[in-house]
Amino acid sequence: MLIDRRTMIIGAATFAAVGTTESATPDTVEVQMDTPTERVLGIGGLFFRSHDPKKLAQWYQLNLGIDHRVWQQAAGPTSFTPFAMDTDYFGSKQQAWMLNFRVRSLDAMVAQLQKSNIEVKVDPEKYPYGRFARLHDPEGNPIELWEPASPA
């Protein structure tokens, strides 16, 4: 089954917007009572292998503004979505993961990256939940940029 960004973002937004107890059936009430009351607050870090960690960290800091020591990110939605092993959504079949970064202005970020001679492909479609673009870091890792739609 192929999961695309529409499914991922709309599913996450729908899940966040709909209260789970409002639609609880007797079966789900029991499951909810067994669910831990403590839960994670967010992603505390992203750790991955690199051929040249120092050089790659500098690239992320110079081009995307990510301080590799402690990056204080803006509050907002985060999608946590496993994909099927045979997905082509990440590009190369060898890629086990893909970063999706929220941006304030997709056009400004794309212009900044292109000014640094970084190839960026902007998805021409405007989705109800925002706009997207794709690029790769110097080691070929896929990156998706997401400008969330403005609230109506």
Sequence and secondary structure as in RCSB ss.txt:
>XXXX:A:sequence
MLIDRRTMIIGAATFAAVGTTESATPDTVEVQMDTPTERVLGIGGLFFRSHDPKKLAQWYQLNLGIDHRVWQQAA
GPTSFTPFAMDTDYFGSKQQAWMLNFRVRSLDAMVAQLQKSNIEVKVDPEKYPYGRFARLHDPEGNPIELWEPAS
PA
>XXXX:A:secstr
    HHHHHHHHHHHHHS TTTT  HHHHHHHHHS S    S        SSHHHHHHHHHHHH   SS      
         TT  TTSSTT    EEEE S HHHHHHHHHHTT   EE    BTTEEEEEEE TT  EEEEEEE  
  
